[in-house]
Amino acid sequence: MEKRILLIEDDVSISEMIQRYLLQEGYQVECAFDGEEAVNKFEKVPYDLILLDLMLPKLDGIEYLQKIREQSTLPVVIVSAKDSDVDKAIGLGFGADDYIAKPFSMIELSARVKAAIRRANYPTQKVSVNETIKRGDAELVLKNFSFRKQGKEIKLTAKEFQIMKLLFDHPERVFTKEQIYTSIWKQDYFGEENVINVHIRRLREKIEDDPSDPKYVITVWGIGYKLGGY
């Protein structure tokens, strides 16, 4: 079945170029040219991935991403000319799954689209919809990508869920940042430390009572991270 992509880009020439290429790759691609139009399209049609420019009229990319993350773990790849580490951190921190900076090659864009869709499908391919994994006073709820502690259920993004699944599956193991990145992102690690830092910080802000003194995602200084709380 063809995967459906929502492309949100206000530059018509860039939008047409990306759409034309991805159509040739076998995707269904619908375009939106501002944030409000993108919201309306998302509410009416199920998509498999969103390609999102940050600098949009009416509703900017970060505001749109926040709205999406309130209701969906759908993979979102940011496509933007804003290429600083700060912009990457902001985008990933609000729940984007990947980031590609303009100008880019169509081959690289296609590879990132395929990888994001593949990663998003990964958790549901191996688990029963009713399964949970319990560690101490915490549970990972596999049917809806959430974390539960003391009866409280906390929704996670796809990446946050996959990080917790990795830690829950190997509760005694310490994972380096490189091991987390290659396991979750399925790509070679080229010093993508900032990506891991942002995701761990956002994950702790969601699940920890005190993110500055984490109980569930523990830092092992000089090595990486491990599961705590059990």
N, CA, C and O of each residue as an XYZ file, in Angstrom:
920
protein
N       0.839     -1.198      0.000
C       0.000      0.000      0.000
C       0.876      1.252      0.000
O       1.840      1.330      0.762
N       0.552      2.227     -0.844
C       1.330      3.446     -0.918
C       1.268      4.225      0.393
O       0.205      4.357      0.999
N       2.416      4.735      0.820
C       2.469      5.576      2.006
C       2.058      7.002      1.630
O       2.419      7.511      0.569
N       1.299      7.628      2.523
C       0.772      8.963      2.258
C       1.567      9.992      3.060
O       1.735      9.849      4.271
N       2.052     11.023      2.383
C       2.881     12.056      2.996
C       2.180     13.410      2.891
O       1.624     13.759      1.849
N       2.217     14.164      3.989
C       1.757     15.552      3.978
C       2.985     16.441      3.928
O       3.780     16.462      4.867
N       3.143     17.173      2.842
C       4.270     18.079      2.637
C       3.808     19.507      2.940
O       2.911     20.030      2.279
N       4.429     20.130      3.942
C       4.036     21.478      4.362
C       5.198     22.422      4.058
O       6.194     22.453      4.781
N       5.059     23.180      2.991
C       6.131     24.033      2.483
C       5.502     25.213      1.743
O       4.714     25.019      0.817
N       5.854     26.444      2.155
C       5.215     27.608      1.558
C       5.862     28.060      0.251
O       5.274     28.868     -0.468
N       7.043     27.569     -0.074
C       7.692     27.893     -1.339
C       7.155     26.933     -2.403
O       7.440     25.736     -2.367
N       6.387     27.458     -3.339
C       5.699     26.615     -4.314
C       6.677     25.818     -5.166
O       6.430     24.646     -5.450
N       7.783     26.432     -5.579
C       8.743     25.730     -6.433
C       9.398     24.564     -5.698
O       9.583     23.488     -6.267
N       9.747     24.785     -4.434
C      10.339     23.695     -3.644
C       9.306     22.604     -3.405
O       9.611     21.416     -3.510
N       8.085     23.011     -3.085
C       7.015     22.043     -2.852
C       6.790     21.171     -4.087
O       6.679     19.949     -3.979
N       6.725     21.803     -5.259
C       6.494     21.048     -6.491
C       7.659     20.099     -6.784
O       7.440     18.979     -7.244
N       8.881     20.534     -6.524
C      10.053     19.697     -6.763
C      10.036     18.453     -5.870
O      10.258     17.339     -6.342
N       9.767     18.657     -4.566
C       9.726     17.529     -3.638
C       8.568     16.599     -3.971
O       8.730     15.379     -3.991
N       7.409     17.174     -4.232
C       6.240     16.353     -4.552
C       6.491     15.505     -5.795
O       6.189     14.311     -5.810
N       7.032     16.109     -6.812
C       7.284     15.385     -8.065
C       8.240     14.215     -7.838
O       8.014     13.119     -8.350
N       9.291     14.445     -7.081
C      10.269     13.385     -6.829
C       9.667     12.248     -6.008
O       9.856     11.077     -6.339
N       8.944     12.583     -4.941
C       8.385     11.554     -4.079
C       7.259     10.779     -4.767
O       7.065      9.594     -4.492
N       6.522     11.436     -5.651
C       5.530     10.711     -6.448
C       6.203      9.654     -7.315
O       5.681      8.551     -7.476
N       7.363      9.994     -7.870
C       8.119      9.037     -8.667
C       8.649      7.882     -7.814
O       8.873      6.779     -8.313
N       8.846      8.151     -6.523
C       9.312      7.120     -5.597
C       8.172      6.221     -5.114
O       8.411      5.251     -4.395
N       6.946      6.536     -5.502
C       5.819      5.678     -5.170
C       4.984      6.123     -3.985
O       4.143      5.363     -3.506
N       5.202      7.351     -3.499
C       4.423      7.872     -2.381
C       3.216      8.669     -2.894
O       3.231      9.199     -4.005
N       2.183      8.741     -2.067
C       1.126      9.723     -2.277
C       1.514     10.987     -1.515
O       1.825     10.926     -0.326
N       1.498     12.105     -2.180
C       1.963     13.345     -1.556
C       0.907     14.432     -1.701
O       0.512     14.788     -2.811
N       0.452     14.956     -0.554
C      -0.458     16.094     -0.551
C       0.280     17.306      0.005
O       1.094     17.174      0.918
N       0.003     18.470     -0.535
C       0.744     19.674     -0.168
C      -0.133     20.664      0.609
O      -1.326     20.812      0.343
N       0.489     21.321      1.556
C      -0.123     22.447      2.255
C       0.888     23.580      2.241
O       2.093     23.337      2.313
N       0.411     24.816      2.148
C       1.315     25.942      1.967
C       1.341     26.903      3.151
O       2.060     27.902      3.122
N       0.561     26.609      4.192
C       0.651     27.367      5.442
C       0.189     26.464      6.584
O      -0.379     25.396      6.356
N       0.443     26.909      7.813
C       0.151     26.067      8.962
C      -1.316     25.759      9.155
O      -1.666     24.648      9.552
N      -2.181     26.717      8.882
C      -3.618     26.499      9.080
C      -4.161     25.478      8.074
O      -4.963     24.615      8.430
N      -3.723     25.581      6.825
C      -4.135     24.598      5.825
C      -3.655     23.207      6.213
O      -4.368     22.222      6.024
N      -2.444     23.130      6.755
C      -1.884     21.843      7.168
C      -2.703     21.220      8.299
O      -2.923     20.009      8.316
N      -3.154     22.052      9.246
C      -3.999     21.547     10.333
C      -5.284     20.944      9.780
O      -5.693     19.856     10.187
N      -5.918     21.653      8.852
C      -7.170     21.166      8.263
C      -6.969     19.852      7.514
O      -7.794     18.946      7.629
N      -5.898     19.738      6.760
C      -5.631     18.510      6.013
C      -5.361     17.349      6.962
O      -5.835     16.235      6.735
N      -4.596     17.607      8.031
C      -4.257     16.542      8.972
C      -5.509     15.986      9.658
O      -5.588     14.790      9.935
N      -6.470     16.845      9.925
C      -7.690     16.410     10.619
C      -8.610     15.585      9.724
O      -9.480     14.870     10.220
N      -8.424     15.681      8.404
C      -9.342     15.018      7.477
C      -8.785     13.731      6.884
O      -9.553     12.855      6.488
N      -7.457     13.600      6.816
C      -6.846     12.482      6.091
C      -5.767     11.825      6.958
O      -4.984     12.532      7.593
N      -5.711     10.490      6.999
C      -4.624      9.817      7.716
C      -3.335      9.822      6.895
O      -3.349      9.494      5.709
N      -2.243     10.189      7.518
C      -0.942     10.225      6.841
C       0.029      9.270      7.524
O      -0.172      8.857      8.667
N       1.088      8.930      6.792
C       2.147      8.083      7.325
C       3.364      8.895      7.749
O       4.185      8.416      8.530
N       3.489     10.129      7.238
C       4.635     10.974      7.566
C       4.318     12.412      7.184
O       3.561     12.672      6.248
N       4.918     13.350      7.935
C       4.806     14.775      7.625
C       6.191     15.335      7.343
O       7.120     15.136      8.126
N       6.329     16.040      6.214
C       7.516     16.837      5.916
C       7.164     18.283      6.217
O       6.234     18.833      5.627
N       7.901     18.904      7.131
C       7.477     20.183      7.706
C       8.553     21.255      7.603
O       9.645     21.104      8.151
N       8.239     22.337      6.897
C       9.092     23.521      6.911
C       8.817     24.290      8.213
O       7.691     24.278      8.710
N       9.834     24.953      8.762
C       9.645     25.692     10.013
C       9.055     27.080      9.794
O       8.237     27.546     10.587
N       9.471     27.735      8.718
C       9.058     29.132      8.504
C       7.831     29.150      7.608
O       7.940     29.187      6.383
N       6.649     29.124      8.243
C       5.377     29.064      7.535
C       4.515     30.269      7.884
O       4.616     30.798      8.991
N       3.668     30.711      6.959
C       2.706     31.770      7.286
C       1.536     31.231      8.113
O       1.253     30.033      8.100
N       0.868     32.129      8.826
C      -0.352     31.872      9.601
C      -0.098     31.061     10.875
O      -0.531     31.453     11.958
N       0.602     29.935     10.746
C       0.952     29.113     11.915
C       2.323     28.527     11.622
O       2.469     27.744     10.684
N       3.347     28.897     12.420
C       4.690     28.450     12.051
C       4.900     26.970     12.357
O       4.077     26.330     13.011
N       6.015     26.448     11.872
C       6.257     25.019     11.942
C       6.303     24.461     13.353
O       5.783     23.374     13.605
N       6.916     25.188     14.277
C       7.007     24.701     15.655
C       5.625     24.665     16.307
O       5.300     23.710     17.013
N       4.815     25.693     16.078
C       3.449     25.696     16.624
C       2.635     24.544     16.040
O       1.868     23.891     16.748
N       2.809     24.304     14.749
C       2.100     23.190     14.107
C       2.551     21.858     14.712
O       1.732     20.985     15.000
N       3.860     21.716     14.897
C       4.395     20.479     15.465
C       3.835     20.236     16.867
O       3.495     19.104     17.210
N       3.739     21.286     17.671
C       3.161     21.150     19.008
C       1.721     20.636     18.948
O       1.332     19.774     19.736
N       0.938     21.166     18.013
C      -0.443     20.714     17.863
C      -0.509     19.238     17.474
O      -1.329     18.488     18.003
N       0.355     18.826     16.548
C       0.375     17.432     16.103
C       0.742     16.506     17.260
O       0.131     15.452     17.438
N       1.736     16.904     18.039
C       2.215     16.033     19.113
C       1.211     15.915     20.270
O       1.344     15.024     21.109
N       0.242     16.777     20.321
C      -0.808     16.648     21.335
C      -1.732     15.474     21.047
O      -2.451     15.019     21.937
N      -1.722     14.982     19.817
C      -2.671     13.939     19.438
C      -2.082     12.798     18.631
O      -2.797     11.838     18.345
N      -0.807     12.853     18.248
C      -0.289     11.829     17.354
C       1.211     11.634     17.532
O       1.932     12.576     17.861
N       1.680     10.396     17.310
C       3.103     10.085     17.276
C       3.593      9.898     15.840
O       4.665      9.337     15.613
N       2.811     10.367     14.881
C       3.173     10.283     13.474
C       4.573     10.861     13.244
O       4.887     11.923     13.781
N       5.427     10.180     12.453
C       6.771     10.718     12.225
C       6.739     12.052     11.491
O       6.006     12.229     10.519
N       7.557     12.990     11.983
C       7.665     14.323     11.405
C       9.135     14.596     11.093
O       9.990     14.516     11.974
N       9.417     14.917      9.840
C      10.766     15.295      9.418
C      10.750     16.774      9.072
O      10.013     17.201      8.182
N      11.560     17.554      9.772
C      11.659     18.979      9.500
C      12.550     19.203      8.288
O      13.637     18.634      8.187
N      12.078     20.038      7.374
C      12.846     20.446      6.194
C      12.942     21.961      6.243
O      11.950     22.651      6.014
N      14.126     22.486      6.540
C      14.208     23.922      6.788
C      15.567     24.493      6.447
O      16.580     23.796      6.498
N      15.579     25.778      6.095
C      16.826     26.494      5.845
C      17.497     26.911      7.143
O      18.650     27.341      7.127
N      16.807     26.794      8.256
C      17.375     27.164      9.553
C      18.211     25.997     10.061
O      17.673     25.024     10.588
N      19.525     26.097      9.901
C      20.409     24.938     10.084
C      21.305     25.045     11.312
O      22.280     24.301     11.408
N      21.016     25.933     12.246
C      21.864     26.036     13.428
C      21.525     24.924     14.420
O      20.442     24.341     14.364
N      22.460     24.638     15.326
C      22.225     23.631     16.360
C      21.022     24.001     17.218
O      20.284     23.125     17.668
N      20.821     25.318     17.449
C      19.687     25.757     18.257
C      18.377     25.371     17.589
O      17.472     24.858     18.248
N      18.267     25.613     16.279
C      17.038     25.289     15.567
C      16.795     23.783     15.533
O      15.658     23.325     15.644
N      17.876     23.019     15.380
C      17.728     21.559     15.409
C      17.217     21.119     16.776
O      16.310     20.291     16.870
N      17.804     21.675     17.834
C      17.387     21.307     19.186
C      15.933     21.661     19.431
O      15.192     20.876     20.024
N      15.513     22.852     18.974
C      14.124     23.272     19.153
C      13.190     22.315     18.422
O      12.193     21.860     18.983
N      13.517     22.016     17.172
C      12.656     21.139     16.386
C      12.558     19.746     16.966
O      11.464     19.199     17.103
N      13.701     19.167     17.308
C      13.695     17.822     17.875
C      13.094     17.825     19.270
O      12.425     16.870     19.665
N      13.332     18.904     20.022
C      12.797     18.993     21.369
C      11.286     19.022     21.408
O      10.685     18.537     22.367
N      10.655     19.583     20.386
C       9.201     19.623     20.345
C       8.607     18.380     19.692
O       7.395     18.316     19.487
N       9.430     17.400     19.364
C       8.893     16.124     18.927
C       9.151     15.728     17.499
O       8.598     14.728     17.040
N       9.984     16.480     16.758
C      10.336     16.050     15.403
C      11.213     14.806     15.478
O      11.975     14.623     16.428
N      11.095     13.960     14.470
C      11.864     12.720     14.440
C      13.186     12.866     13.710
O      14.123     12.112     13.971
N      13.274     13.820     12.805
C      14.507     14.022     12.050
C      14.508     15.439     11.498
O      13.499     16.142     11.558
N      15.654     15.849     10.959
C      15.851     17.217     10.507
C      16.767     17.187      9.297
O      17.847     16.601      9.362
N      16.364     17.801      8.200
C      17.210     17.908      7.029
C      17.250     19.373      6.610
O      16.211     20.023      6.500
N      18.460     19.890      6.376
C      18.634     21.314      6.108
C      18.702     21.580      4.609
O      19.295     20.815      3.849
N      18.078     22.687      4.203
C      18.177     23.150      2.822
C      19.534     23.834      2.614
O      20.019     24.518      3.515
N      20.151     23.659      1.438
C      19.722     22.797      0.328
C      20.074     21.345      0.603
O      21.022     21.064      1.336
N      19.334     20.436      0.034
C      19.564     19.013      0.238
C      19.358     18.296     -1.090
O      18.759     18.842     -2.017
N      19.856     17.078     -1.169
C      19.637     16.285     -2.377
C      18.348     15.495     -2.225
O      17.961     15.138     -1.113
N      17.691     15.225     -3.327
C      16.471     14.428     -3.297
C      16.747     13.003     -2.823
O      15.891     12.364     -2.210
N      17.949     12.516     -3.115
C      18.316     11.162     -2.675
C      18.370     11.109     -1.156
O      17.881     10.159     -0.543
N      18.978     12.150     -0.539
C      19.050     12.184      0.930
C      17.658     12.327      1.527
O      17.337     11.664      2.513
N      16.835     13.179      0.945
C      15.474     13.353      1.450
C      14.706     12.044      1.391
O      14.040     11.671      2.357
N      14.790     11.345      0.271
C      14.091     10.071      0.118
C      14.566      9.058      1.150
O      13.763      8.312      1.710
N      15.877      9.031      1.402
C      16.429      8.089      2.378
C      15.905      8.383      3.782
O      15.593      7.462      4.537
N      15.811      9.651      4.126
C      15.323     10.026      5.455
C      13.825      9.741      5.601
O      13.367      9.348      6.674
N      13.076      9.936      4.533
C      11.647      9.607      4.552
C      11.458      8.109      4.780
O      10.665      7.702      5.630
N      12.179      7.298      4.030
C      12.070      5.845      4.179
C      12.455      5.405      5.581
O      11.783      4.568      6.184
N      13.549      5.978      6.103
C      14.009      5.601      7.438
C      13.003      5.985      8.512
O      12.755      5.211      9.437
N      12.421      7.172      8.398
C      11.451      7.632      9.403
C      10.201      6.763      9.404
O       9.681      6.430     10.469
N       9.717      6.394      8.230
C       8.534      5.527      8.153
C       8.853      4.146      8.689
O       8.043      3.552      9.401
N      10.022      3.632      8.354
C      10.422      2.310      8.840
C      10.534      2.298     10.365
O      10.070      1.363     11.017
N      11.148      3.332     10.929
C      11.293      3.393     12.385
C       9.939      3.508     13.075
O       9.724      2.908     14.128
N       9.033      4.273     12.490
C       7.708      4.456     13.096
C       6.936      3.154     13.135
O       6.145      2.932     14.051
N       7.153      2.290     12.156
C       6.449      1.011     12.107
C       7.096     -0.049     12.971
O       6.474     -1.068     13.271
N       8.337      0.174     13.377
C       9.102     -0.858     14.081
C       8.446     -1.352     15.362
O       8.356     -2.567     15.538
N       7.974     -0.481     16.286
C       7.443     -0.988     17.548
C       6.216     -1.865     17.383
O       6.028     -2.804     18.158
N       5.365     -1.583     16.384
C       4.120     -2.321     16.252
C       4.296     -3.648     15.541
O       3.346     -4.427     15.466
N       5.472     -3.931     15.021
C       5.668     -5.151     14.273
C       5.987     -6.341     15.158
O       5.913     -7.480     14.698
N       6.340     -6.110     16.412
C       6.878     -7.188     17.222
C       6.124     -7.410     18.524
O       6.535     -8.263     19.311
N       5.060     -6.699     18.788
C       4.406     -6.793     20.087
C       2.916     -7.040     19.942
O       2.292     -6.670     18.947
N       2.370     -7.674     20.961
C       0.923     -7.816     21.048
C       0.318     -6.488     21.456
O       0.913     -5.748     22.239
N      -0.869     -6.178     20.930
C      -1.481     -4.877     21.230
C      -1.843     -4.755     22.710
O      -2.050     -3.643     23.196
N      -1.922     -5.861     23.430
C      -2.300     -5.818     24.845
C      -1.091     -5.911     25.766
O      -1.256     -5.913     26.986
N       0.091     -5.987     25.231
C       1.271     -6.259     26.036
C       1.763     -5.022     26.776
O       1.723     -3.909     26.252
N       2.227     -5.238     28.001
C       2.943     -4.212     28.753
C       4.213     -4.837     29.302
O       4.282     -6.048     29.507
N       5.215     -4.003     29.537
C       6.458     -4.451     30.169
C       6.570     -3.713     31.492
O       6.546     -2.483     31.518
N       6.692     -4.442     32.580
C       6.731     -3.837     33.907
C       8.145     -3.911     34.476
O       8.778     -4.966     34.460
N       8.624     -2.791     34.971
C       9.905     -2.704     35.663
C       9.694     -1.871     36.923
O       9.491     -0.659     36.837
N       9.739     -2.500     38.079
C       9.509     -1.775     39.320
C       8.105     -1.189     39.352
O       7.125     -1.899     39.123
N       8.006      0.116     39.637
C       6.688      0.756     39.709
C       6.282      1.376     38.376
O       5.326      2.148     38.315
N       7.006      1.040     37.309
C       6.723      1.631     35.996
C       6.376      0.544     34.983
O       6.822     -0.598     35.091
N       5.571      0.929     33.998
C       5.199      0.033     32.920
C       5.311      0.752     31.591
O       5.044      1.950     31.499
N       5.705      0.024     30.567
C       5.691      0.520     29.207
C       4.490     -0.122     28.518
O       4.415     -1.345     28.404
N       3.551      0.707     28.060
C       2.311      0.223     27.463
C       2.503      0.199     25.949
O       2.542      1.248     25.306
N       2.623     -0.997     25.385
C       3.032     -1.120     23.999
C       1.915     -0.822     23.012
O       2.183     -0.493     21.856
N       0.672     -0.933     23.449
C      -0.431     -0.751     22.499
C      -0.604      0.697     22.076
O      -1.139      0.960     20.999
N      -0.160      1.651     22.906
C      -0.374      3.063     22.543
C       0.842      3.948     22.812
O       0.720      5.162     22.976
N       2.034      3.307     22.854
C       3.286      4.058     22.985
C       3.280      4.967     24.202
O       3.549      6.163     24.085
N       2.979      4.417     25.362
C       2.925      5.261     26.551
C       3.693      4.639     27.700
O       4.022      3.453     27.688
N       3.969      5.464     28.689
C       4.690      5.090     29.901
C       3.733      5.272     31.066
O       3.053      6.294     31.155
N       3.671      4.295     31.957
C       2.747      4.373     33.084
C       3.512      4.238     34.391
O       4.310      3.317     34.565
N       3.259      5.168     35.309
C       3.850      5.065     36.638
C       2.782      5.366     37.667
O       2.047      6.346     37.548
N       2.703      4.525     38.669
C       1.733      4.707     39.761
C       0.330      4.951     39.216
O      -0.421      5.773     39.742
N      -0.012      4.221     38.151
C      -1.340      4.304     37.563
C      -1.543      5.448     36.590
O      -2.584      5.513     35.936
N      -0.573      6.360     36.472
C      -0.687      7.502     35.567
C      -0.045      7.166     34.233
O       1.112      6.748     34.181
N      -0.804      7.351     33.146
C      -0.310      7.040     31.812
C       0.167      8.312     31.119
O      -0.533      9.324     31.104
N       1.369      8.247     30.545
C       1.998      9.403     29.913
C       2.304      9.054     28.467
O       3.066      8.128     28.193
N       1.713      9.793     27.549
C       1.937      9.535     26.124
C       3.340      9.966     25.718
O       3.830     11.015     26.138
N       3.982      9.131     24.888
C       5.318      9.410     24.395
C       5.302      9.551     22.874
O       4.429      9.005     22.199
N       6.278     10.290     22.346
C       6.455     10.294     20.903
C       7.057      8.956     20.480
O       7.483      8.167     21.324
N       7.091      8.705     19.181
C       7.638      7.445     18.680
C       9.082      7.254     19.127
O       9.458      6.159     19.546
N       9.888      8.296     19.043
C      11.296      8.184     19.431
C      11.439      7.979     20.944
O      12.233      7.146     21.381
N      10.687      8.723     21.731
C      10.743      8.561     23.181
C      10.343      7.144     23.570
O      10.974      6.527     24.428
N       9.293      6.631     22.934
C       8.855      5.276     23.205
C       9.954      4.269     22.866
O      10.212      3.347     23.639
N      10.591      4.441     21.728
C      11.618      3.488     21.313
C      12.827      3.523     22.239
O      13.434      2.485     22.503
N      13.184      4.709     22.736
C      14.277      4.792     23.709
C      13.911      4.036     24.980
O      14.719      3.263     25.495
N      12.695      4.254     25.492
C      12.273      3.547     26.702
C      12.159      2.044     26.459
O      12.487      1.248     27.339
N      11.698      1.655     25.280
C      11.604      0.226     24.960
C      12.988     -0.411     24.973
O      13.154     -1.527     25.464
N      13.973      0.289     24.440
C      15.343     -0.211     24.456
C      15.840     -0.413     25.884
O      16.446     -1.438     26.198
N      15.581      0.572     26.749
C      16.018      0.467     28.148
C      15.235     -0.602     28.899
O      15.814     -1.347     29.689
N      13.918     -0.692     28.664
C      13.094     -1.700     29.337
C      13.483     -3.116     28.917
O      13.453     -4.035     29.735
N      13.841     -3.293     27.668
C      14.225     -4.621     27.181
C      15.564     -5.083     27.739
O      15.840     -6.282     27.790
N      16.402     -4.124     28.163
C      17.750     -4.452     28.678
C      17.985     -3.671     29.971
O      18.827     -2.773     29.995
N      17.263     -3.992     31.043
C      17.269     -3.145     32.242
C      18.604     -3.063     32.977
O      18.828     -2.117     33.732
N      19.487     -4.026     32.775
C      20.774     -3.998     33.473
C      21.874     -3.343     32.643
O      22.982     -3.127     33.134
N      21.575     -3.036     31.418
C      22.618     -2.583     30.490
C      22.710     -1.065     30.437
O      21.698     -0.367     30.503
N      23.945     -0.560     30.317
C      24.193      0.858     30.090
C      24.428      1.056     28.591
O      25.276      0.392     27.996
N      23.675      1.970     27.992
C      23.799      2.252     26.564
C      24.537      3.571     26.350
O      24.211      4.579     26.977
N      25.526      3.562     25.467
C      26.169      4.812     25.082
C      25.233      5.596     24.161
O      24.264      5.044     23.641
N      25.522      6.866     23.964
C      24.719      7.678     23.046
C      24.789      7.119     21.632
O      23.796      7.127     20.905
N      25.947      6.640     21.251
C      26.091      6.049     19.913
C      25.225      4.809     19.775
O      24.580      4.622     18.744
N      25.198      3.962     20.793
C      24.379      2.751     20.736
C      22.887      3.082     20.671
O      22.136      2.428     19.947
N      22.463      4.085     21.416
C      21.057      4.507     21.361
C      20.721      5.031     19.970
O      19.683      4.690     19.402
N      21.601      5.858     19.430
C      21.323      6.475     18.121
C      21.248      5.412     17.024
O      20.308      5.412     16.228
N      22.219      4.516     16.975
C      22.216      3.507     15.911
C      21.067      2.513     16.081
O      20.557      1.985     15.092
N      20.656      2.253     17.325
C      19.544      1.331     17.563
C      18.197      1.940     17.191
O      17.340      1.256     16.632
N      18.008      3.219     17.499
C      16.710      3.869     17.301
C      16.610      4.532     15.934
O      15.605      4.374     15.241
N      17.630      5.262     15.546
C      17.585      5.998     14.277
C      17.984      5.126     13.081
O      17.736      5.492     11.932
N      18.598      3.981     13.354
C      19.007      3.049     12.285
C      19.939      3.712     11.273
O      19.881      3.421     10.078
N      20.792      4.597     11.760
C      21.761      5.266     10.906
C      23.110      5.283     11.611
O      23.191      5.110     12.827
N      24.175      5.495     10.827
C      25.496      5.614     11.421
C      25.567      6.854     12.295
O      24.926      7.868     12.017
N      26.355      6.756     13.352
C      26.477      7.841     14.324
C      27.670      8.713     13.955
O      28.809      8.245     13.928
N      27.399      9.985     13.671
C      28.463     10.924     13.356
C      28.427     12.065     14.371
O      28.252     13.228     14.008
N      28.594     11.719     15.643
C      28.601     12.729     16.682
C      27.263     13.401     16.891
O      27.206     14.588     17.211
N      26.161     12.640     16.710
C      24.821     13.222     16.845
C      24.418     13.329     18.321
O      23.305     12.970     18.703
N      25.346     13.829     19.136
C      25.133     13.898     20.575
C      23.970     14.805     20.938
O      23.217     14.514     21.867
N      23.823     15.896     20.211
C      22.770     16.859     20.528
C      21.387     16.244     20.341
O      20.470     16.535     21.109
N      21.232     15.401     19.329
C      19.950     14.730     19.089
C      19.561     13.880     20.298
O      18.420     13.934     20.756
N      20.510     13.098     20.813
C      20.236     12.247     21.975
C      19.959     13.107     23.201
O      19.016     12.834     23.943
N      20.762     14.137     23.425
C      20.569     15.002     24.592
C      19.167     15.599     24.624
O      18.516     15.618     25.669
N      18.704     16.088     23.472
C      17.388     16.719     23.405
C      16.291     15.705     23.704
O      15.372     16.002     24.468
N      16.368     14.523     23.122
C      15.327     13.516     23.335
C      15.307     13.024     24.782
O      14.235     12.819     25.351
N      16.477     12.833     25.376
C      16.532     12.399     26.779
C      15.956     13.494     27.681
O      15.218     13.201     28.621
N      16.292     14.744     27.395
C      15.765     15.845     28.222
C      14.251     15.907     28.143
O      13.583     16.017     29.171
N      13.688     15.837     26.915
C      12.242     15.902     26.758
C      11.554     14.692     27.389
O      10.474     14.816     27.966
N      12.178     13.537     27.276
C      11.633     12.326     27.886
C      11.578     12.470     29.401
O      10.569     12.130     30.020
N      12.631     12.962     29.991
C      12.661     13.158     31.451
C      11.625     14.189     31.897
O      10.998     14.027     32.943
N      11.446     15.241     31.111
C      10.451     16.254     31.467
C       9.052     15.652     31.515
O       8.194     16.132     32.256
N       8.821     14.610     30.733
C       7.508     13.969     30.718
C       7.333     12.966     31.856
O       6.290     12.952     32.510
N       8.335     12.133     32.096
C       8.115     10.973     32.970
C       8.674     11.114     34.376
O       8.258     10.386     35.278
N       9.604     12.030     34.582
C      10.248     12.149     35.888
C       9.503     13.150     36.776
O       9.016     14.170     36.290
N       9.415     12.859     38.071
C       8.874     13.830     39.016
C       9.794     15.051     39.108
O       9.331     16.187     39.209
N      11.101     14.794     39.070
C      12.102     15.859     39.097
C      13.127     15.560     38.008
O      14.036     14.760     38.229
N      12.999     16.187     36.835
C      13.921     15.889     35.728
C      15.391     16.113     36.059
O      16.264     15.500     35.445
N      15.674     16.991     37.029
C      17.064     17.228     37.408
C      17.615     16.126     38.310
O      18.823     16.043     38.527
N      16.735     15.289     38.830
C      17.137     14.145     39.658
C      16.362     12.917     39.182
O      15.479     12.428     39.886
N      16.688     12.422     37.996
C      15.867     11.384     37.360
C      15.905     10.047     38.098
O      16.920      9.651     38.670
N      14.764      9.374     38.060
C      14.625      8.065     38.687
C      14.569      6.951     37.653
O      15.008      5.834     37.925
N      14.034      7.239     36.468
C      13.791      6.187     35.481
C      14.827      6.146     34.366
O      15.188      5.062     33.909
N      15.309      7.290     33.920
C      16.363      7.329     32.900
C      17.613      7.890     33.570
O      17.747      9.100     33.752
N      18.515      6.998     33.931
C      19.661      7.337     34.768
C      20.890      7.595     33.901
O      21.179      6.833     32.978
N      21.603      8.661     34.201
C      22.884      8.934     33.551
C      23.994      8.178     34.258
O      24.147      8.283     35.475
N      24.765      7.419     33.499
C      25.984      6.793     34.006
C      27.135      7.617     33.445
O      27.494      7.478     32.275
N      27.705      8.465     34.270
C      28.644      9.481     33.802
C      29.819      8.868     33.063
O      30.436      7.906     33.519
N      30.113      9.453     31.908
C      31.219      9.000     31.094
C      30.886      7.841     30.187
O      31.702      7.445     29.355
N      29.658      7.274     30.343
C      29.281      6.122     29.518
C      28.001      6.402     28.743
O      28.017      6.452     27.513
N      26.881      6.587     29.463
C      25.620      6.791     28.765
C      24.433      6.734     29.702
O      24.417      7.426     30.720
N      23.437      5.921     29.377
C      22.176      5.895     30.119
C      21.737      4.461     30.391
O      22.061      3.535     29.647
N      20.991      4.308     31.481
C      20.410      3.015     31.808
C      19.053      3.232     32.474
O      18.698      4.347     32.859
N      18.309      2.140     32.596
C      17.006      2.197     33.245
C      17.169      2.157     34.758
O      17.965      1.381     35.288
N      16.409      2.999     35.446
C      16.379      2.960     36.903
C      14.948      2.721     37.367
O      14.050      2.527     36.547
N      14.735      2.735     38.680
C      13.387      2.654     39.226
C      12.840      1.252     39.373
O      11.623      1.073     39.420
N      13.702      0.253     39.448
C      13.200     -1.125     39.611
C      14.056     -1.878     40.611
O      13.798     -3.050     40.886
